[in-house]
């Protein structure tokens, strides 16, 4: 007997009401979140960017409840809220849960990014990286910076009107190299100036936390 086919439910293409309410419950960076970012030697982004924190967030896979960075994922072109990205933390590192980062289930993130700086900070230039900590490490040298969440989103990141110079913080792994090349090629073909970082060992935040020059 053949198994019955059950079509997968399509994912939401906009943040649901629960997600919007939870986002509004989150606070500007402070407390445990600020200690965590400083322990990772991260640049602290402006309060009107899309990174906040909450002192008590449940981690579904483990049942753990604790503080988390909470980031709003928005459509890179339109700014429409798509989902939330959560990173469970302690004052000195990530919480002992797996995975330490989660996006909301049932929500599509295609075309999305985390606007660590608001749109009105884009004065002709923008820097991109995959992870939040990577981007906030790059911000010591370049700002504004947006996080693309992962290599796949970086590879697909669209060309933005009014942004003439793009800096890409490339993760030093095969996926990071491939994603940076794909994004850079798209922007260069659109007539934009692109700069790509070169760093070791893994990503920009490793350079800072390991004390590399």
Secondary structure, DSSP 8 states (H G I E B T S, - for coil): -----------BSS--HHHHHHHHH-BSS-HHHHHHHHHTT-----TTSSEEEEEEEE-TTT--EEEEEEEEEEETTT--EEEEEEEEEETTEE-S-SSSEEE-TTB--TTEEE-SS-GGG-SSEEEEESSHHHHHHHTTTS-SEEE-SSHHHHHT----TT--EEEE---SSHHHHHHHHHHHHHHHHTT-EEEE---SSSSHHHHHHTT--
